[in-house]
């Protein structure tokens, strides 16, 4: 005996305006407006097989036809309200819900003190590197460093860097190094070291100046177009979605970025084609947040590139690269592995190089 749900499914299948295989293809490959157009263009009440005693068509739809039309209207309303149909104006493009929420949190944050002459930023970086000693011997290791920068409006300032001792990725990597005779493969061998650099005016520090920040639009659609245009200037084979993550994270962490700009950046990143919602995440030092990003195999192995942020405070926490499969050259690599991460620890204004916002 059929259950009520089974009976309903059977009735709906008979009036389904799209065949199941068509619906799967359209929902997975098409934009919402394309899906809607395909549904509306289809034959309402299409039968699965030949009909017996078919009657001539009439202008008044049967109850099944009316039900199908009502279903189409419901689908159209659902697509518009939940997904958003792109095109036809800036207001019709919807970002990811998680980014819309954090944008509200960013807009509510107080503006930073932009009168102080230096902007201070503290970050930590960790990345996986590989030393190739011979055709049969190679090993992977992690390099970690902490950077503090004090940058004035003209690009001058100071950079202080603490580099931690090298660590092997796996025991097998240490074994390969020992088999090679324990060579020194890093400039500072195994010891950590400290670097301190004075930056002159106009130094190439990859920072956007205050005047350039003020020129970035604050409409999310315009910002997304600006982001795509910026990353296209240095094309490296990666998609705009992957390349935009670093740029967005840097500006979000910039103390000179206004709350309005930060809010627009969050929404805009969700409008860059290819950006996905990855859900809850924890960065390399244990801070919980939400992750968005994109995946690419352009580096030689499928890798997930993500940006992690705190949805309550809108603070950007980290950008990460997670290798999901081993590269062909090193098939023994255990995956997934965090192959690169940049953590944003603190930022703010400072009166002089060496001064920290909390001092």
N, C-alpha and C positions, 0 to 999 in steps of 0.2 A: 504494500500500500504506500502510495506516495505521501510524503509529508507536505504540509502547506508550503514550505519553502521550495520543495522540489517542484510542486505544481506551479508556483509563481515563476520559478526559473524557466520551466518549460514554456509557459505562456510568453514570457519576455523574449525567449529565444526565437519564438515564431515571428515576433514583430521587430526584432533587432535590426535597425537600419544599416548596420555594418556587420559583415562576416567577422567571426572571431579573429581570424588571421589578419584581416585588414585592420581591426581595432588595435591589436597588439603592435602591428607595425607603425600605425599612425601615432599612438600614444608614446611610443619609444623614440620615434624619429622626427616627429613634427612639432612645430610650435602650436600653442593653443588655438590661434586663429586659423591655422591650416587644418587642425583637427575638426574645428567647428564647421569650416567650409565643406570638408569632406562628408561630414554627417548630413548637413543640409542638402548636399548635392546627391545624396544616395537615394535609392528607391525605398520610401517608407513602406514597411510591411513586407519587405522582400522575403520570398519563401525559400526554404531550403531545397525544395524539389518541385516538380511540375504539379500544378493544381488540377484537380478534376473538375469538370463542368465549370470551367472559368467563365465568369460573366463579363459583359462589356464594362469598361471603366465608367464610373459615375462621379459626379462632382462632389457629392456629400460623402465624407469619409466615414467608414464604419467605426464601431467603438474601438477596435484595435488600432485603426489609423489615428483616431483622436488621442488614444493613449500614447502612441508613438510620437505624435507631435508634441504632446505634453512632456514626454520624456526628453525630447530634443530641447525644449525650452528650459527644462531643469538643468540639462547638461550645459547649455550655453551660459545660464546664470552661474552655475558652479565654476565654470572655467574663468569667467570674468571676475568673480568675487574671490576665488581662492588663488588662482594662478596669475591672472592679469594678462590681458591680451596686449602685446607690444604694438608700438606704432600709434600714429594719430595724435601725438602730443607727449610732452615730457611726463605729465602726471599719470600716464597709463602704464609706464614701465615700473614693475615691482622688483625690489631687491629681495634677497633671502630674508625670511622672517627674523632670524637671529641677528642679522646685521641691522635690520630696521629697529630692533629693540635696543641694541647697544648704541645705535646712533642717537636715540633719545637720551641715554645715559651720558653720552659724550657732550651733547648740547647743554646738559644741565650742570656740567662741571664749571668751576670758576676759572676765569682766564688767568694765565700765568703772568707774573711780573715781567713785562718786556722792557722795562727801563734799565735793568741791570746790564752792564756791558758785555758779559760773557754768558753763553748758554752752555750749561754743563750736562754731559751725558755719560752714564756708566753702563757698559755692556759686557757680557761674557760670551765668548765664542768657543765652540768645540767642533772639531771636524776630523773626519777619518782620512788618513793618508796612507799611501802604499810605497814602500821602498822595493825596487826591483834590483836584486844583486846579480842574478844570472838567469839563464833560461829556466832553471829548475828551482831557484831560491828567491822568494819574495815574502814580505811580511807587511801586515797592516798595523797601524798604530794611531792613537788619538793625540791630537795637539789641542791644548786648552790655554786660553789667555783671557785676561781681564783688562779692558781698556777704559780709561777715563780721559775725556776731552773737554777742554775749555776753549771755545771758539768765539772770537769777536766778530762784529759785523763785517769786517774786511777780510775775514779768513785767517787772521793771525791768532796765535794762542799757544796751547800746550797739549801734548798727548803723552800720557803716562800708561805704560803697558807692563803687565806682569805675566810672564809666560811660565806655565807649570811644567814639571818634568813630563817627558813622553811616557805614555802607557801603551803596552801592546793590546790589540783588540781581543785576541784569544791566546790561550796557551800554545796553540800550534804556531802562532806568529813568532813567539819567543823562541820556540824550538828551531824555526827556520833561521832566525838571526844567529843563534848559537852555532848552527851547522855551517853558517857562512864565516865563522871565526870571530863573532862579536864585533863587527866593525862599527866605527862611529859614523852614523849616517845622518846626523843632525849637526848644524853649526855649533850648538852649545852642548853636544853630546847628551848626557842624561840629566844634567842639572837644569833647574829652572833659572830664569834670569829676568832682569828688569831693564826696560828701555824707557828713556825719557827724551822727548823730542820737542824742540821749540819750533812753532809754525810761524812762517812769515806771512805777511799780508798777501792775499791772492793764492795761498797754498791750495793745492788740489786735494781737498779733504772730503769730496763727494757730498758736501752739505749744500742745501738750498738756502740761499740768503734770504733775509727778512723781506726784501723788496720782491723777490721771486715768490715767496709764500703768499704775499698779499695779492699777487696777480693770478693765483689759482682760483677758478670759479668755485662757488659754493652750492651750485645746483648739482644734485647727484648725477644726472644724465650728462651734463657738460663735464663734470669731473671724470666720469668714466671714459669719455672720449679723450680728455686731456691725458689720462693715464696711459691709454693705448697709444696715443701719439708719442708720449715721452719714451716708453719702452721700445717703440719701433725704431728710435734713433740709433740704438746699438743692438741690432738684431744678432742673436747668437744661436738661432735654431730652435729656441724654446718658444712656447706659445705666449701670447700676451698675458694670459692668466698666471702662468708661472712667474714671468718676469715682473709683473706688477706687484707681487707680494712683498718683495724687498723694498720697493719704492714707497708703497703705502705704509709699511711698518716704520720706515725711517721718518716719514712726515708725521705720522701719528705720535711718535716718541719725541718729536721736536717741541721744546717748551714754547717756541714762538707760534706754533700752530694754534689758531683760535678755536674755541669750542664749536663754532659754526663750521669751520673747515674740517675739523676732526669728524663731526657728525656726517658731513657730506662724503668724506673719504670712506667711511664704513659702508654707507649705502652704495656708493659708486663701485666699490670693489665687487659687490654682489651683482652688478650689471655688466661686469667684464665677462665676455663669453668664456665658458669653461670652468668658472669658479663653482666649487661644490661645497656643501655643508657636510662636515665630518663629525660633528657632535662633540660630546664632552671629551676633554683631553687634559693631560697633565704635562707641564713642561719639564725640562731636564733637571730642575732643582725642586720639583715637587709642587709647584703652584697650579691649582686647578683652574680650568677655563674652558672656552669653546674654541673649536678649530674649524677653519675653512681652508680651501686651497684647491690644488689640482694635481693630477698625476701625469707623468711623462716618462718615456723611455729614451729620451734624447741623449742622456748621458751614457747610454750603453746598457743600462739596467732599469727596469721599471722602478720609479721612485715617486714617493708622495711628497709634495711640497706644501707646507701648511703654515698658516699664521694663527697663533693662539692668543686670545684676548680674554680679559675679565669682563663678563657681560654686565656686572653691577657697577664697576668703576670706569669702564671703557679703556682701562690701561692695556696697551699692547704688551704681551708677556714675552713672546718669542716667535721667531721664524725657524722652521725645522725642515730637514730633508731626511726622509726615512726610506732606505733602500728596501724594496719589497721582494726583490729577487737578486740572486748573485750575478755579477757580470760574467760574461763568457770567459774573460781572461783569468778570473779567480773564482772558479765554480765551488771552491770549498768554503767560501764566505757564508757564515750563518746569517739568515735573514728571518724576519725583518731586523734591521739594525739602524740606529740613529746615526746617519753618516755625516750630519752637519747640523749645527744649531747656533742661533744667535739669541741670547737672552737680554732683554731690556730691563735693567735693574733700577735705574733712577735717572731723572732728568729735572732740570730747573734752571733758574738764573743764578749767576755768581758775580761777585764784585771784582774778583781777580783770579788768575790761574792758581790752582791749588786750593781754592775755597770750595766747599761743598754746600749744597742748599740746606742741609740739616745741621751745619756747623755754626 
